[in-house]
């Protein structure tokens, strides 16, 4: 299907904006992100509404003032994630790697690599997951699922940027999952966002911050089928535009259990541990609890 004139115009505008953002230094981008985030928080936006609902439910121990402060900071960080895409998509891999200024937990990656087993990097919507994806693709063969953007004209840019360090992108369909299994069995790696709400057939309900969340089973199933190690990872955005600090940590051992519900609960415990380490940089505007159990009639949002 050919792109419409509207899509062509959108593509041109977005590419122009990304190229401008690519050459603005990170400190300047973060100052802009702080300003835009403050305005978004002050207005009655859907982003503000969902962020506050999520924070009020998952951190009931916080005061109203603390919740509002965390919501404001989270929105600022989410805006920065978008503003940084120029650097991630339009600049060289060497430029992105120079932004990674420190790494914790590399011994977990090295241990998994030495075992000859595959590695599943599980990265929540925390910090800069685009920077993290590019970084881990330099650590060894990486195969990831890829869904083209809705604006078709951006496909070459997005796919090319994510593959510029050697990663192989495969479609988010049955054939893609088969290719992913094969890569892991051969000792390769993949990266998955474990806190995305899956389609109806791809998940189970499991607690996340004490609230039932519809949770993907793909990560535990891939680990079980291939014998791969699951390593949680995130790239913390450092203050003042100083770059990123990457953290690796092993998953909760329960993620390897055969029971899907138990494995999903263990995965969520790891997701929660990462978020608690850096709550202001989590994307709380995501409607993580949209799908509710059948016996729950109350709408979350």
Buried (B, 14 or more C-beta within 10 A) or exposed (E): EEEEEEBBEBBEEBBEEBEEBBEBEBEEBBBBBBEBBBEBBEEEBEBBEBBBBBBBEBBEEBEEEEBBBBBBBBBBBBBBBEBBBBBBBBBEBEEBEEBBEEBEBEEBBEEBBEEEBBBBBBBBBBBBBBBBBBBBBBBBBBBBBBEBBEBBBBBEBBBEBBBBBEBBBBEBEEEBBEBBBBBBBEBBBBBBBBBBBBEEEBBBBBBBBEBBBBBBBBBBBBBBBBBBBBBBBBBBBBEEBBBBBBBBBBBBEBBBBEEBEBBBBBBBBBBBBBBEBBBBBBBBBBEBBEBBEEEEEEEBE
